[in-house]
Amino acid sequence: MFMLLLFSGTILALLFTGNVNENEHHEFAALSSVMASGGVDVEGFHLEGWAVVRDTGTPSSFWDKNMLGEKLGMEDEEKKTKVTAEGELFQIAQHAKDFHLQASVKEVDNGEKHELYILIGCILAPDLENSLAWEKKIRYILSSLGKEHGVYLTVSGKIDSPMDEEALLGFGKAMFHILGANLTNTLCTDGYVSFTGYAPLLSDVAITGREKNNLNLAAVRQEQETQILLGTPVISCEY
């Protein structure tokens, strides 16, 4: 498997260091390619986007003013609002087989400034083309709201056999090697192994102290299989 990963790493290096528009994003494509090359059966994609906006309006009026329902194809879904200690919370969701989309706008008024927190979450079937389209759409929507925004992307899958700790450590290091990532932290527990690092070819970054991190891999040992999650800049779903 390790030789296969190294060979696939050469292919990925050619794909993602060529003549590519620097404003384009290829995170889902890169992560899913690495997963497939490592013998992982990709089961789905998780996307979570956020934005912070200074706006004097309510969450529901902000949603309507920016036509977020129309942009996300949620104009016919039921809208819910409730009052919290910090202000109004607006929520909307869309559920279908193999597709789940939900969004919220939360009002936070700390006395000095009035801010709105926008959160958009999407769970997608293992369809790379559709997932790339949603990644592009949500990035565009969030960037149109202001400078303070970001996304968390995760590809989930499984290997049809349980792997011991030594195998998991070798697997994780090989995956990081493919993406040209520096491994900054490894965590081993009874249930899973987690890896954190930084890959220059991935555009999103999470700052932890003085370290830049944008790659997170978790391998969860189960009785009959091993669950694999690969995310940037962090894993955006529970495991």
C-alpha positions as CSV (number, residue, x, y, z in Angstrom):
1,M,0.0,0.0,0.0
2,F,2.8,2.4,0.8
3,M,4.4,2.1,-2.6
4,L,0.9,2.8,-4.2
5,L,0.6,5.9,-2.1
6,L,4.0,7.2,-3.1
7,F,3.1,6.6,-6.8
8,S,-0.2,8.4,-6.4
9,G,1.7,11.2,-4.6
10,T,3.7,11.8,-7.8
11,I,0.5,12.0,-9.8
12,L,-1.0,14.5,-7.3
13,A,2.1,16.6,-7.4
14,L,1.7,17.0,-11.2
15,L,-2.0,17.7,-10.9
16,F,-1.8,20.3,-8.1
17,T,1.4,22.2,-8.9
18,G,0.7,22.9,-12.5
19,N,-0.8,26.0,-14.1
20,V,-3.8,26.6,-11.8
21,N,-5.6,29.8,-11.1
22,E,-4.6,30.7,-7.6
23,N,-8.2,31.7,-6.8
24,E,-9.5,28.3,-7.6
25,H,-9.9,25.7,-4.8
26,H,-9.1,22.0,-5.3
27,E,-9.3,20.7,-1.7
28,F,-12.1,18.2,-2.1
29,A,-10.4,16.8,-5.3
30,A,-7.1,16.5,-3.6
31,L,-8.4,14.9,-0.4
32,S,-10.6,12.4,-2.2
33,S,-7.8,11.4,-4.6
34,V,-5.5,10.7,-1.7
35,M,-8.2,8.7,0.1
36,A,-8.9,6.6,-3.0
37,S,-5.2,6.0,-3.6
38,G,-4.8,4.7,-0.1
39,G,-7.5,2.0,-0.6
40,V,-10.2,4.0,1.3
41,D,-13.8,3.6,0.1
42,V,-15.0,7.2,0.0
43,E,-18.5,7.4,1.6
44,G,-19.3,11.1,1.6
45,F,-18.2,14.7,1.8
46,H,-18.8,17.2,4.7
47,L,-18.6,21.0,4.2
48,E,-19.0,23.6,6.9
49,G,-18.7,27.3,6.0
50,W,-18.8,30.3,8.4
51,A,-18.8,34.1,8.1
52,V,-18.8,37.0,10.6
53,V,-20.6,40.2,9.5
54,R,-21.2,43.5,11.2
55,D,-24.8,44.4,10.4
56,T,-27.4,46.3,12.3
57,G,-30.3,44.1,11.0
58,T,-31.8,41.0,12.5
59,P,-30.6,37.5,11.3
60,S,-33.9,36.9,9.4
61,S,-33.8,40.3,7.7
62,F,-30.1,39.8,6.8
63,W,-31.0,36.4,5.3
64,D,-33.7,37.9,3.1
65,K,-31.7,41.1,2.2
66,N,-28.8,39.0,0.9
67,M,-31.1,36.5,-0.9
68,L,-29.3,33.6,0.8
69,G,-32.3,31.3,0.4
70,E,-32.4,31.8,-3.3
71,K,-28.6,31.4,-3.6
72,L,-28.7,28.1,-1.7
73,G,-31.9,26.8,-3.3
74,M,-33.7,26.9,0.1
75,E,-36.3,29.6,-0.7
76,D,-39.2,27.1,-0.2
77,E,-37.9,25.6,3.1
78,E,-39.4,26.4,6.5
79,K,-37.7,29.2,8.4
80,K,-37.4,29.1,12.1
81,T,-36.4,31.9,14.5
82,K,-36.0,32.0,18.2
83,V,-34.7,34.4,20.8
84,T,-31.6,33.5,22.8
85,A,-29.8,35.4,25.6
86,E,-27.5,36.9,22.9
87,G,-30.3,37.8,20.4
88,E,-32.2,36.3,17.6
89,L,-31.2,32.9,16.0
90,F,-32.4,32.1,12.5
91,Q,-32.4,28.5,11.2
92,I,-33.3,26.7,8.0
93,A,-32.7,23.2,6.7
94,Q,-33.2,21.0,3.7
95,H,-33.0,17.2,3.9
96,A,-33.1,14.6,1.1
97,K,-31.7,11.2,0.5
98,D,-27.9,11.5,0.4
99,F,-28.1,15.3,0.8
100,H,-28.4,17.5,3.9
101,L,-28.1,21.3,3.9
102,Q,-28.6,23.5,6.9
103,A,-27.9,27.2,7.7
104,S,-28.2,29.5,10.6
105,V,-27.6,33.2,11.3
106,K,-27.0,34.1,14.9
107,E,-27.1,37.6,16.4
108,V,-24.4,38.6,19.0
109,D,-24.5,42.0,20.6
110,N,-21.7,42.4,23.2
111,G,-22.5,46.1,23.8
112,E,-19.6,47.4,21.6
113,K,-20.6,46.0,18.3
114,H,-23.4,44.1,16.7
115,E,-22.3,41.0,14.7
116,L,-24.0,38.2,12.9
117,Y,-22.5,34.7,12.7
118,I,-23.5,32.8,9.5
119,L,-23.0,29.0,9.5
120,I,-23.7,26.8,6.4
121,G,-23.4,23.0,6.7
122,C,-23.6,20.5,3.9
123,I,-23.4,16.7,3.9
124,L,-23.1,15.2,0.5
125,A,-23.0,11.7,-1.1
126,P,-19.7,10.5,-2.6
127,D,-20.1,12.4,-5.8
128,L,-17.0,14.5,-6.4
129,E,-18.4,16.7,-9.2
130,N,-21.4,17.7,-7.1
131,S,-19.3,18.2,-4.0
132,L,-16.9,20.5,-5.9
133,A,-19.9,22.5,-7.2
134,W,-21.2,23.0,-3.6
135,E,-17.7,23.9,-2.4
136,K,-17.5,26.6,-5.0
137,K,-21.0,27.9,-4.4
138,I,-20.6,28.1,-0.6
139,R,-17.1,29.7,-0.9
140,Y,-18.6,32.3,-3.3
141,I,-21.6,33.1,-1.0
142,L,-19.4,33.5,2.1
143,S,-16.8,35.7,0.3
144,S,-19.6,38.0,-0.9
145,L,-20.6,38.7,2.7
146,G,-17.2,40.0,3.8
147,K,-13.6,39.3,4.6
148,E,-14.1,37.2,7.8
149,H,-15.1,33.8,6.5
150,G,-13.8,30.3,6.0
151,V,-14.7,26.7,5.3
152,Y,-14.0,23.3,6.8
153,L,-13.9,20.3,4.3
154,T,-13.9,16.6,5.2
155,V,-13.9,13.5,3.1
156,S,-15.1,10.4,5.0
157,G,-14.6,6.8,4.1
158,K,-13.6,3.3,5.4
159,I,-11.1,0.5,4.9
160,D,-12.8,-2.9,5.1
161,S,-10.5,-4.3,7.7
162,P,-9.4,-3.3,11.2
163,M,-5.9,-1.7,11.4
164,D,-3.7,-1.9,14.5
165,E,-1.9,1.2,15.8
166,E,1.4,0.5,13.9
167,A,-0.5,0.2,10.6
168,L,-2.5,3.3,11.3
169,L,0.6,5.3,12.1
170,G,2.3,4.2,8.8
171,F,-0.9,4.9,6.9
172,G,-1.3,8.4,8.3
173,K,2.3,9.4,7.6
174,A,2.1,8.1,4.1
175,M,-1.1,10.2,3.4
176,F,0.7,13.3,4.7
177,H,3.7,12.5,2.6
178,I,1.5,12.4,-0.6
179,L,0.1,15.9,0.1
180,G,3.6,17.2,0.9
181,A,2.5,18.0,4.4
182,N,4.6,18.6,7.5
183,L,3.3,16.5,10.4
184,T,3.0,18.7,13.5
185,N,1.1,16.5,16.0
186,T,0.1,12.8,16.4
187,L,-2.4,11.7,19.0
188,C,-3.0,8.0,19.8
189,T,-5.9,6.7,21.9
190,D,-7.6,3.4,22.5
191,G,-10.2,4.2,19.9
192,Y,-8.5,6.3,17.2
193,V,-5.3,7.9,15.9
194,S,-5.3,11.5,14.8
195,F,-2.7,13.5,12.8
196,T,-2.4,17.2,12.3
197,G,-0.1,19.1,10.0
198,Y,0.4,21.7,7.3
199,A,0.3,21.2,3.5
200,P,1.3,24.2,1.3
201,L,-1.0,23.1,-1.6
202,L,-4.1,23.5,0.6
203,S,-5.3,27.1,0.7
204,D,-7.3,27.2,4.0
205,V,-5.3,27.6,7.2
206,A,-6.1,27.3,11.0
207,I,-3.7,29.1,13.3
208,T,-2.9,27.3,16.6
209,G,-0.6,29.4,18.7
210,R,2.3,30.1,16.4
211,E,1.7,27.0,14.2
212,K,-0.1,26.9,10.9
213,N,-2.2,23.8,10.4
214,N,-4.5,22.9,7.5
215,L,-4.6,19.1,7.4
216,N,-6.2,16.7,9.8
217,L,-6.6,12.9,9.5
218,A,-8.4,10.7,12.0
219,A,-8.4,6.9,11.8
220,V,-11.0,5.2,14.0
221,R,-10.6,1.5,14.7
222,Q,-13.7,-0.6,14.7
223,E,-14.4,-4.3,14.9
224,Q,-14.7,-5.1,11.2
225,E,-13.3,-1.9,9.6
226,T,-11.3,1.3,10.0
227,Q,-13.1,4.6,9.5
228,I,-10.9,7.3,7.9
229,L,-11.6,11.0,7.9
230,L,-9.4,13.5,6.1
231,G,-10.1,17.2,6.5
232,T,-8.8,20.7,5.9
233,P,-8.1,22.8,7.8
234,V,-9.7,20.6,10.5
235,I,-12.2,17.7,10.4
236,S,-15.7,19.2,10.2
237,C,-17.7,16.3,11.5
238,E,-17.8,14.1,14.7
239,Y,-16.0,10.8,15.0
